[in-house]
C-alpha cells in the first residue's frame, strides 16, 4: 500500500490527521495535509484507508493491494468503500 496526497486539492479539514496521526499531519501555516509516511505499516494501513475515504476533498489516494478482510471493518461502510479513484488497488 502506498499513499499520495494532493496538497493543492486539500481543504485543510484535518480529518486525515485526526484519523491516522502516524501517517498524516497538517501544515501549521496553510492547514493543508502533510504526508508523514507514504508507505504505512500493516497496523497503520486501516486508518490510512479510512482517512482517504473520509477526506472531503479527495486529496488522498491509496494505491496497492486490496485490504485484508479484517481491515474492511474500520469505520462505517468499510475503509475501502469510497468513490472510485480515492482508494483501492
N, C-alpha and C positions, 0 to 999 in steps of 0.2 A: 504494500500500500504506500502511495505517495500523495502528499498534499501540495497543492499550489494555491496561491491567493492572487487576486487582482485588487491591488490597493486602490486603484482609481475607481473601481466599482463599489468599494466598501463605503457603507453609510455611517460607520462608527457606532453601531448599536451595541457592540460589546458582547453579544450573545456567545460568540465563539470563545472569548477569553473566560467567560463565566462557566461555560460547558466543558471546555478542555484547556485548563490553565497551563498544563505541561506542554501544550502544542501551540497555543496562541496567546498573544498579549495585545495590548493597544498602545499605539504611539501616544506619548504624553502630550505632544503638540497638536497633532491632527485628529487624534482619536481613532485613526484607521488601524486595521488589523496589522499585526506583526507576526510573522510565522517563526516560531521558535524551533520547530522540529518538523522538517519536511518528510521524514520517514518515522512515524510514530511506532513505538514498541507495540507488541500484541496487547498489552494491558491498556495502552492509550488509544488504540485504534477505535474501539466502540464510541468513546466520547468524541473523537475527531470526526467520525462519520456523522454523529448526531449534530455536531456543530455545523457541518456542511449542510445538512438537511434543514436546520432551523435558521440559517443565515438569511436575513430578509432581503439582501441584495443579490444573493447568489455569487458572492465574491470568492467562495471557497470551492475548489474542485478536488475530488478524491479520485485517484486512478489506482489500478492494481486489482488484485484478486478480490472476488466477492467475499463478503464476511462469512465467518463460520456461523452455524446455526445459533450458538449462544450469544453472538454479537447482535443478532437481529432483535433481541428482546430489549434493547436500550431505548427507552422513551416510548411515547405513544406512536404506534404505527411502524416501529422499527427504525433503525438508524439508516437504512439504505432504501427507504421507500419514497424518497423525494423525487422531484421532477427530473426528467432525463437531462444528462449533462452536468448535473450538480454533484452527483456521487455515483460510484459504480465502477465497473471494470471494463 
